[in-house]
Amino acid sequence: MIIQTKIDYFFNNLPRTLLLLPLHGAVLLPKAQLPIPISDPNYLALVAESVKTDRFIGLVQPMLLLDEEDDDCSRLFKAGSVGKITEITEMENNRLVVTLTGVCRFDIIEELPRDDNFRKALVSYDRYDTDLAEESDFSFDRTRLLKALGQYFEQLDIIPNWQEIDRTSNEKLITALAMVCPFEAREKQALLESPNLKEQSKIITTLIEMAALEMGSNSETCH
């Protein structure tokens, strides 16, 4: 009861207006960390503004329509993740690496007029109220996923640390694969918007199986 009360308090106190950082091909899931290199002056200013307030940033993918090549002016997918800045590393040439820790996913209700050139939106977390719960185990066909993953890694000439993978919990495994695998933007968005980890596990297993099969077919064709 105490834990649930704390979750409800935190959920109800998440910001309803977020600074938005459009980043193509990147999603942030709850409890995961994502280091983001930043050099664009507008985004450096956005980070500075966030640090001055609550350190929250809304990470969202741009749709990148055919006539829109600039992430800063493109239309956005309607769901993203709020992350909290937990580390900032200064690099050379006025660059930063900002680490966001995922808190909760959100839906964009309305993008607001720009202020100081920052993209902002009014958001809702209602669809994702379970994101703040503690890690809980769930069952899925892990054997099938790992078999597909082995074929996938083989096609990419990657030698994985299977011992480390075997020690990884179901939640952390699905979250890591969803974030690091080079899926298309819409595929990553489908993973982000899946209602729960079990559904994410089904989608990611299918995506990895399809990718391994496609890469294998392309390799045979080349020979």
Phi, psi and chi 1 to 4 in degrees:
 res  aa     phi    psi   chi1   chi2   chi3   chi4
   1 MET       -  -41.5 -176.5   65.1  179.7      -
   2 ILE   -64.6  -42.5  -65.8  175.6      -      -
   3 ILE   -61.7  -45.4  -67.2  175.3      -      -
   4 GLN   -62.8  -37.8 -174.4   59.7   48.0      -
   5 THR   -62.6  -41.0  -60.1      -      -      -
   6 LYS   -66.1  -40.2  -71.9 -178.2  177.8  178.9
   7 ILE   -62.7  -46.3  -69.3  173.9      -      -
   8 ASP   -61.5  -39.8  -70.0  -17.3      -      -
   9 TYR   -63.8  -46.4  175.0   81.8      -      -
  10 PHE   -65.0  -43.0 -167.3   37.5      -      -
  11 PHE   -60.5  -45.1 -178.1   78.7      -      -
  12 ASN   -70.7  -16.2  -69.1  -30.1      -      -
  13 ASN  -106.4    9.3  -76.6  -83.3      -      -
  14 LEU   -67.3  146.4  -74.6  171.5      -      -
  15 PRO   -65.3  136.3   22.1  -32.5      -      -
  16 ARG   -88.9  -13.0  -58.9  -63.9  157.7  170.9
  17 THR  -120.3  127.9  -60.1      -      -      -
  18 LEU  -122.8  142.2  -75.5  174.2      -      -
  19 LEU   -71.2  136.4  -64.3  171.5      -      -
  20 LEU  -108.2  134.1  -61.5 -179.6      -      -
  21 LEU  -116.3  102.7  175.7   60.2      -      -
  22 PRO   -75.0  129.8  -11.4   27.8      -      -
  23 LEU  -144.5  109.3 -168.8   59.6      -      -
  24 HIS   -68.1  133.3 -177.7   67.1      -      -
  25 GLY    78.5   11.2      -      -      -      -
  26 ALA  -127.0  134.3      -      -      -      -
  27 VAL  -129.7  153.4  -65.5      -      -      -
  28 LEU  -124.4  123.2  175.8   64.1      -      -
  29 LEU  -103.2  158.2  -67.2  176.2      -      -
  30 PRO   -54.8  136.9  -26.7   35.0      -      -
  31 LYS    74.6   -6.8  -53.5  177.9 -172.1   68.3
  32 ALA   -87.9  162.5      -      -      -      -
  33 GLN  -118.0  141.3  -68.0 -170.7  -37.2      -
  34 LEU  -135.2  111.6  179.8   65.5      -      -
  35 PRO   -79.3  131.3    0.0   13.9      -      -
  36 ILE  -124.7  116.0  -55.8  173.3      -      -
  37 PRO   -73.2  133.4   22.4  -26.4      -      -
  38 ILE  -131.7  127.6  -65.2  179.4      -      -
  39 SER  -132.0  -20.1   57.1      -      -      -
  40 ASP   -62.7  129.6 -177.5  -81.2      -      -
  41 PRO   -56.7  -37.9  -24.8   33.6      -      -
  42 ASN   -65.1  -39.3  -71.4  -25.3      -      -
  43 TYR   -76.4  -30.8  -66.7  159.9      -      -
  44 LEU   -62.8  -40.2  -70.7  170.8      -      -
  45 ALA   -67.4  -36.6      -      -      -      -
  46 LEU   -62.7  -43.1 -177.8  146.5      -      -
  47 VAL   -61.7  -44.2  170.2      -      -      -
  48 ALA   -61.2  -40.2      -      -      -      -
  49 GLU   -65.4  -40.9  179.3   67.2   18.7      -
  50 SER   -64.2  -41.2  175.6      -      -      -
  51 VAL   -62.9  -32.9  169.2      -      -      -
  52 LYS   -71.5  -20.9  -74.1 -167.8  -58.3 -176.2
  53 THR  -110.1  -99.5   53.9      -      -      -
  54 ASP  -113.7   -1.8   51.6   19.9      -      -
  55 ARG    70.3   13.7  -57.6  179.5   75.6   89.5
  56 PHE   -94.2  139.9  -74.7  120.2      -      -
  57 ILE  -136.2  137.8  -71.6  178.1      -      -
  58 GLY   -92.1  113.7      -      -      -      -
  59 LEU   -92.4  125.8 -175.2   69.8      -      -
  60 VAL  -145.7  147.3   60.6      -      -      -
  61 GLN   -86.7  135.8  -71.2 -162.7  102.4      -
  62 PRO   -76.6  149.4   25.7  -30.0      -      -
  63 MET   -75.9  -27.7  -71.4 -175.1  176.8      -
  64 LEU    54.1   67.2  -70.6 -178.9      -      -
  65 LEU   -65.8  165.7  -60.5  179.8      -      -
  66 LEU   -59.0  -32.6  -67.3  177.3      -      -
  67 ASP   -98.2   12.7   59.0  -16.0      -      -
  68 GLU  -128.7  108.8  -64.2  175.7  -28.7      -
  69 GLU  -104.5  -11.7  -61.5 -179.7   -5.4      -
  70 ASP  -100.9  119.2 -176.7   -0.4      -      -
  71 ASP   -55.9  -28.6  -73.4    2.8      -      -
  72 ASP   -75.4  -15.4 -166.9   50.8      -      -
  73 CYS  -122.9    2.3   67.9      -      -      -
  74 SER   -81.8  162.5   64.3      -      -      -
  75 ARG   -70.8  152.0  -71.1 -158.5  -58.5  157.0
  76 LEU  -111.4  150.6  -56.5  174.1      -      -
  77 PHE   -61.2  156.2  -77.5  103.1      -      -
  78 LYS   -87.1    0.6  -68.8  -57.5 -178.2 -177.1
  79 ALA  -133.1  145.0      -      -      -      -
  80 GLY  -150.9 -164.0      -      -      -      -
  81 SER  -132.1  138.8  -68.6      -      -      -
  82 VAL   -89.3  129.4   57.7      -      -      -
  83 GLY  -121.1  151.8      -      -      -      -
  84 LYS  -105.5  133.4 -170.9  158.7 -169.0  175.1
  85 ILE   -67.3  116.2  -63.2  175.0      -      -
  86 THR  -113.2  -10.1   49.5      -      -      -
  87 GLU  -160.5  140.5 -175.1  176.9   -6.8      -
  88 ILE  -131.5  124.0  -63.3  177.0      -      -
  89 THR  -114.3  123.6  -55.9      -      -      -
  90 GLU   -82.6  133.3  -64.8 -174.5   13.1      -
  91 MET  -115.5 -178.4  -49.7  -65.2  -74.0      -
  92 GLU   -72.6  162.2  -63.5  178.1   -8.8      -
  93 ASN    59.3   39.2  -59.3  -36.9      -      -
  94 ASN    58.0   41.1 -163.8   32.6      -      -
  95 ARG  -111.6  154.2  -67.0 -178.4  -61.1  122.8
  96 LEU  -128.3  151.8  -61.5  176.4      -      -
  97 VAL  -114.3  113.3  175.2      -      -      -
  98 VAL  -104.7  124.4  176.0      -      -      -
  99 THR   -97.8  121.0  -61.2      -      -      -
 100 LEU  -102.6  134.7  -66.7 -179.2      -      -
 101 THR  -104.3  123.0  -62.3      -      -      -
 102 GLY   -65.1  135.1      -      -      -      -
 103 VAL  -112.4  -56.5  177.6      -      -      -
 104 CYS  -161.7  146.1 -174.5      -      -      -
 105 ARG   -79.6  161.4  -66.7  169.3  -68.4  169.2
 106 PHE  -146.5  161.9   61.4   80.6      -      -
 107 ASP  -110.3  137.9  -69.6  -44.3      -      -
 108 ILE   -79.4  120.9  -65.8  176.6      -      -
 109 ILE   -83.8  -44.7  -61.9  174.3      -      -
 110 GLU  -160.4  131.5  176.3 -173.3    7.6      -
 111 GLU   -81.5  134.6 -171.1  161.9   -4.2      -
 112 LEU   -94.8  160.1  -57.8  174.3      -      -
 113 PRO   -56.4  145.2  -23.7   33.4      -      -
 114 ARG   -71.1  142.4  -64.0 -162.0 -177.7 -164.5
 115 ASP  -130.2  122.4 -179.1   17.1      -      -
 116 ASP    57.8   30.0  -63.8  -33.9      -      -
 117 ASN    70.3   14.0 -151.3   33.2      -      -
 118 PHE   -94.3  139.7  -57.0  144.0      -      -
 119 ARG   -81.7  133.3  -65.2 -173.8   78.1  162.2
 120 LYS  -134.8  155.9  -64.3 -179.4 -180.0 -179.9
 121 ALA  -148.3  149.4      -      -      -      -
 122 LEU   -84.3  128.3  179.9   66.1      -      -
 123 VAL  -127.3  162.9  -56.7      -      -      -
 124 SER  -129.4  139.0  168.4      -      -      -
 125 TYR  -105.1    4.5  -54.0   97.7      -      -
 126 ASP   -58.4  -35.7  -67.9  -13.7      -      -
 127 ARG   -71.2  -15.3  -91.8 -150.1  -57.6  162.8
 128 TYR  -124.5   36.2  -49.8  106.5      -      -
 129 ASP   -68.9  -10.8   57.8   -9.0      -      -
 130 THR   -88.4   -4.6   60.4      -      -      -
 131 ASP   -63.4  -24.9  -76.4    0.4      -      -
 132 LEU   -88.2   -4.4  -61.4  175.8      -      -
 133 ALA   -69.4  157.3      -      -      -      -
 134 GLU   -66.2  157.0  -66.0  -63.5  -41.6      -
 135 GLU   -57.9  132.3  176.9 -179.8  -15.0      -
 136 SER  -132.7  143.6   58.8      -      -      -
 137 ASP   -73.6  154.2 -160.0    9.4      -      -
 138 PHE  -148.1  156.5   66.4   99.9      -      -
 139 SER   -99.4  140.8   60.9      -      -      -
 140 PHE  -158.5  172.9   78.2  105.4      -      -
 141 ASP   -80.2   78.9 -165.2  -17.8      -      -
 142 ARG   -66.1  -35.8 -173.8  171.1  173.2  128.2
 143 THR   -60.0  -43.7  -59.0      -      -      -
 144 ARG   -63.6  -42.8  176.0 -175.6  166.0 -170.9
 145 LEU   -63.2  -45.4  172.4   60.5      -      -
 146 LEU   -67.0  -33.6  -66.4 -177.7      -      -
 147 LYS   -63.5  -46.8  178.4 -178.4  177.5 -178.3
 148 ALA   -64.5  -37.4      -      -      -      -
 149 LEU   -65.2  -37.8 -161.4   58.2      -      -
 150 GLY   -61.4  -43.1      -      -      -      -
 151 GLN   -66.7  -38.3  -62.5  168.2  -18.6      -
 152 TYR   -63.8  -49.0 -176.7   66.9      -      -
 153 PHE   -62.9  -37.7  -75.5  151.7      -      -
 154 GLU   -62.7  -41.7 -176.6  177.6   -4.7      -
 155 GLN   -66.1  -29.7  -65.7  -65.4  -23.9      -
 156 LEU   -91.7    3.3  -66.3  173.4      -      -
 157 ASP    57.3   40.0  -69.8  -34.4      -      -
 158 ILE  -106.1  131.2  -65.8  174.4      -      -
 159 ILE  -101.7  102.7  -59.0  176.0      -      -
 160 PRO   -79.1  160.1   30.3  -34.1      -      -
 161 ASN   -90.5   90.1 -176.0  -21.5      -      -
 162 TRP   -65.6  -31.7  -72.7  112.8      -      -
 163 GLN   -62.1  -42.7  -70.7 -175.8  -23.3      -
 164 GLU   -66.4  -40.9 -176.1   65.2   27.3      -
 165 ILE   -62.6  -41.7  -69.0  174.4      -      -
 166 ASP   -64.2  -28.1  -71.7  -20.1      -      -
 167 ARG   -83.6  -11.2  -72.2 -165.4  -64.7  -93.9
 168 THR   -79.8  134.6  -58.0      -      -      -
 169 SER   -65.9  160.7   69.0      -      -      -
 170 ASN   -56.3  -44.9  -70.8  -19.2      -      -
 171 GLU   -62.1  -48.5  179.7 -178.0   32.8      -
 172 LYS   -67.1  -34.5  -73.3 -174.6  171.0   62.4
 173 LEU   -65.6  -50.1  177.8   61.5      -      -
 174 ILE   -63.0  -43.1  -63.4  -57.6      -      -
 175 THR   -61.8  -45.3  -63.8      -      -      -
 176 ALA   -63.8  -44.8      -      -      -      -
 177 LEU   -65.4  -40.0  -68.8  174.9      -      -
 178 ALA   -61.5  -33.0      -      -      -      -
 179 MET   -87.4  -34.0  -70.6  178.5   56.6      -
 180 VAL   -99.9  -23.8  -56.0      -      -      -
 181 CYS   -68.1  138.5  -72.9      -      -      -
 182 PRO   -80.6   61.5   30.0  -34.7      -      -
 183 PHE   -78.8  164.6  -60.0  131.7      -      -
 184 GLU   -66.1  158.5  -64.4  -66.7  -31.5      -
 185 ALA   -57.4  -42.9      -      -      -      -
 186 ARG   -69.4  -31.0  -69.9 -170.9  179.6  -84.7
 187 GLU   -68.8  -42.4  -65.8  170.5  -22.5      -
 188 LYS   -63.2  -37.1  -79.1 -173.5  172.5  -75.6
 189 GLN   -66.1  -38.2 -166.2   66.6   24.8      -
 190 ALA   -62.3  -39.6      -      -      -      -
 191 LEU   -64.8  -44.0  -75.7  166.5      -      -
 192 LEU   -59.6  -41.5  175.8   73.2      -      -
 193 GLU   -88.7   -1.3  -63.8 -172.5   39.3      -
 194 SER   -60.2  139.1  -63.3      -      -      -
 195 PRO   -64.3  -29.1   20.2  -31.1      -      -
 196 ASN  -155.5  173.7   52.5   53.1      -      -
 197 LEU   -65.1  -34.1  -75.6  162.0      -      -
 198 LYS   -61.9  -44.1 -166.6  171.7 -175.4   67.9
 199 GLU   -67.0  -39.0  -69.7  -58.2  -46.1      -
 200 GLN   -60.4  -39.0  -73.5  175.4   -9.5      -
 201 SER   -64.2  -36.9   71.0      -      -      -
 202 LYS   -66.8  -44.6  -66.9  177.3 -177.4  178.4
 203 ILE   -65.4  -45.6  -65.8  174.0      -      -
 204 ILE   -69.2  -33.3 -155.8  164.1      -      -
 205 THR   -63.2  -45.1  -61.2      -      -      -
 206 THR   -63.8  -43.1  -59.8      -      -      -
 207 LEU   -63.0  -41.8  -71.2  175.0      -      -
 208 ILE   -70.1  -39.2  -70.2  175.5      -      -
 209 GLU   -61.1  -45.4  -73.6  176.3  -23.1      -
 210 MET   -65.0  -41.6  -68.4  172.8   57.8      -
 211 ALA   -64.9  -43.0      -      -      -      -
 212 ALA   -64.3  -41.0      -      -      -      -
 213 LEU   -65.5  -42.6 -178.6   62.6      -      -
 214 GLU   -65.6  -43.8 -177.8  177.7   -8.0      -
 215 MET   -65.8  -37.1  -73.0 -172.7  -69.2      -
 216 GLY   -65.6  -40.2      -      -      -      -
 217 SER   -66.4  -40.4  -62.0      -      -      -
 218 ASN   -64.6  -37.7  -70.4  -19.1      -      -
 219 SER   -65.0  -42.6  177.2      -      -      -
 220 GLU   -65.4  -37.3  -68.3  174.0    4.9      -
 221 THR   -64.8  -38.8  -58.5      -      -      -
 222 CYS   -64.1  -32.9  -70.7      -      -      -
 223 HIS   -77.9      -  -69.5  -56.4      -      -
